[in-house]
Amino acid sequence: MTNRSLTYVPDEIKSYLPSGWSLIDEAGRWDPKRATWTIRVLDVADQDWPVAVKAADAEKLGRMAALKLAMDRVYREGLG
């Protein structure tokens, strides 16, 4: 997976967003140097958060499990 880009469609991302959260834009960005896909999301207080999915996590856990893991990290950070 690290030799190719990692992508998600908006419906895949939205399926893991907590209730009331939304996407800032519908397209994430692949960083080949860091082998990480990122997108920014908004919480219910309109604070934006970066969601970063590492290609290594996607390779180890699977694409969707890696997205869930990244979203869970952001959600826990948002809760404080």
N, C-alpha and C positions, 0 to 999 in steps of 0.2 A: 504494500500500500504506500510505502514511503516514496516510491519512484513515480507515483501518479498522484494527481490531485484528489482531494476529498471534497465532496459537495453534498448538499442537502437541498431538497425542495421546500418551499415555505410550509406546506402541510405537515411535513415531517417535523420541522422545528416547532410549529404551533402545537403539535400533539404533546410536546413535553413542557410547554410553557405553563407556569402556575396560573391559576384563575386570575383574570384581570390584567395579566401581563400581555405585552404586544411586541411586535417586531418594529424596529425603527426603519429598516429597509428589508426588502424581500430576498436580497442576494448577499450571501456572506463572501468572505475573501479567503483565498488559499494563499498561504505564505510558504513557498517551496523551501526557503532557507531554514525555517523553523519547523517545517512539516506539520503545520497547524492551520486549521480552518477556523475562522472567527466570524462572529456576527454580533451586532449590538441589539439589545432588547430593552424595553421599558418596563419598570415595575408599576404598581398601582399609584405610586407617588410621583410618577413621571421621571424617576431617576434612571439614567441609562447604565447598563451593565454589559461588559464584554463576555460573550460565551466563547470559549476556545476549546476546540476538539483536536486533540493530538492524533496524528496518523498512527503512532505507536499504540495508542489506546484502541483505535478503530481496528487495527490489525489483531490485537490481542483479544478484545472483547466483542468485536463486530461493530458495524457502523452505528446502528441505533443504540446499542448499549453504551457506546462511547459518547454519543450525544446526550443520553440521559444522565450519565455521570457528570459531564460538563455542566449541564443545566442544574443538576442537584447542587453542585459546588457553588454556583452563582446564587441560587435560591437560599442556601444556608448562609452565605456571606451577606445577602440582603437582609436576612432576619437578625443578623448581628450575633 
